[in-house]
Every structure is written in C-alpha cells, then in structure tokens.
Amino acid sequence: MCKPEWAACSDTTYAKRLGGRWTPPEEFGALYLCATIEVAAAVARTHHVGRAIPLFSLRPSRRPQLQAFTVVTNQFVDVVTDEGVAAAGLPPAYPYGVDHKACWPVARQACSLGARGVACRSAAEPGPDFWLGEELAVFDNGPMPKAAGRRRPFSAWYPDVVPPLGS
C-alpha cells in the first residue's frame, strides 16, 4: 500500500529516518509489505484514524494505491507463529500492546545475523482474540523485492468499494 505521490514504493529512506516497528530510527530501513489485500486495507484505515481527513474523505486521486512485489528470499525471522513470537521474546498477545521499541532488539539481531527481514503479525485493527494477517518487513541489507506489475488505484483494489453507477 502506498501513497499516489510516492515515486518509488520500495524506497526505505522514510523507515530508516523515522523508524518503525522493525526499524530503529537511523539504523537501517525496511520495505513494509502486506501479505493480503485485507491487511493492506486495514493498514490504510489505521493510517487515517484520528486524522483531519479520514480515508474515505480523501479525493479519489489521493487515496492509497496498491503495488505488488515479488519476494524471492525466505530468510526471514518468524514472528508470526506462537513459537516464533516466544523465540523473539515477545508476549503471546503480540502485536497488541507491544511498543515498537520492544521489537527493535529482535530486528537488530536479525539484521546483524544477515536475515533479510521479519515476517510478522499485522498490528492493523487489533481484535481482542485475533490478529488480522501478516506483514513482511524486508531489511535494506541486500537486494530488494521487485515491483510486480503496475500500481492499482484505490477503487481497483480496496475491498467493498463499489464503482459509481454507469462506470
């Protein structure tokens, strides 16, 4: 999921500069990918919670786009399964109630050992007894995934968006 004005969806500069769940600020960057369209939609909604202009109030040309990527490596740390979450030293309820800073030691160690990133549970739209799906944080310590196909406009990928009559 990306903003329409982004020239390169795979640019990790922002994640490196400001940090994220798996990127301590100013240390290394990551390309954050959603495993499914449902996760991408939840992330889009989450990014607009509490903002002055909600997601569906954005002009259609300003709504998030979807870019598919081809990931060819499988050298990712598992923070999806219960066993992987425990091995990472995170609580069983992860990602809920877990601050980004608690994930940074896992990311630092993974990156220093040459892992390509972290496969993790999505923190978008938490539920009391479930996590919505998976995300992938691909570290910028090696070749990056390649964009696959063209970006899809919001109206072509977002679930439950009904095209206007006559379109």
N, C-alpha and C positions, 0 to 999 in steps of 0.2 A: 504494500500500500504506500503510495507516495503522493506528494503534492504536485499539482499540474505544472508549477513553475520550476520544479527541480530539473536541471539539465541532465543529471546522471543519478539515477535511482540507487546506484551502487556506491556512491560517494560516502566514505566513512568519516569524513572530516568532522561533521557535526557531533557524531557519537564520541569521537576521540576528544574533542574540545570540551564538551559539556558532560560527558559520561552518560551512563545508562545502567540498567540492571547488571549487565555483564561487561561494562566498560568503565573502569575507574577513570575519572577525568584526566586528560593529558598523558595517559599511559599508552593506550592502544585503542584502535577503533574496531567497530564491528558493523557488519551489514545485518540488520534485524529483519528476518523473514517470517511470514506467517505460513503455517502448514496448509491451511484451508481458507476458502473464501469466507466461511463463517467466522474464523478467527480474525481475518483482515477486517471484516465488517465490525466486529466487536472492538478492535483496536481503533478504528475510525471513530466510532461512537465515543469511546473512552477519551480520545484526544480532544474531544469537543465538549466534554462535561464541564459545566461551570464557565464556559467562555461566553463572551458578549454575543457572539454569533454562533448559534447551535448548528450542528452538521446540516440539517435539512433547511436551514435558513440561508446557507451559502448559495450564491449564484451557482447554477449548474456547472459553469465553466471553472469554478473554484473548488468543486468537490473532489475528494481524493480519487486518484486513479489506481489501477492495479497493474503491476508489472510482474510477469512470471520470470523465474530464474531457474537455470539448470545447475544443480549442485552435484558434483561428481565425486566428492570425497565422502568417506564415512568416519573420519577421525574426529568425532565429536564426543564431548563428555555428556553422559546421560544424567540429566536432572529432570527426567520425565517419570521413570518408574519409581515405585516406592523404594526399591533398593538403591537406585541412583541418587535419590534425594537424601537418603540416610548416609550414603557414602560421601556425599558433598558436605555433610554436617549441618544440613538444613532441617528444620522441623517438619514433621509429617504433613502439616497443613500448607506447606509451601505451595504456591507463591503468596498465599494470603497472609497478611500480617508480617511479611518478611521485607524489610527495607533493602533497597538496592545495595547499600554498603555491606550488608551481610553476604551478598553474592560475590563481591569483588575478590576476596581471598581465593575462592574457587576459580574464578576467571583468571586471576594472576597465575596461579599454579598451572592451570590447564595451558595457558598461553606459553608459559616458560618451558613446559614439557613438550611443546610442539603440537598440541591439539589444535585443530582448525576452528574450534568453537564449542558452543554449548547447545545441545538440544534440550529444551526446557518446556515446562508447563506455561501456558499463557496466563498472565495476570489480568487480562482484559475481562471485565464484567464478572467479578467473583460471585460464586454461589456458595451457600453455606456448606454443602457437602460434595462439591464437584469443582473441577476446573474445565474450562471450555474446550481447550485443544492445545496444540503445540506450536511453539515458535522455534526458530533456529537463529542463534547469534553466530555469524561467521566472522572470526577474527581476521584482521587485515595483515596477518603474518605470513601470507602466502598468496597464491593465485585466488582471485575472487570468482565467485559464480558469474556466469554469463547470463545476460538478459535473454529471454526466450520469447520471441515474437514482439508485437507492438503493445504499448500500454493500452489498457482498456479503460474507457471513460466510466465514471461512476454509474451511469444509467445502464451500462452493459455488464456490470459485474455485481453490483450491490444487491443482496437478496431482498426480495419483496418490493423492489422499485417497479412500479407499473408505468409503462410508457403512456404518454398522453394519448387520448383518442385521436384517431386519424394518423398516427405516426407509423 
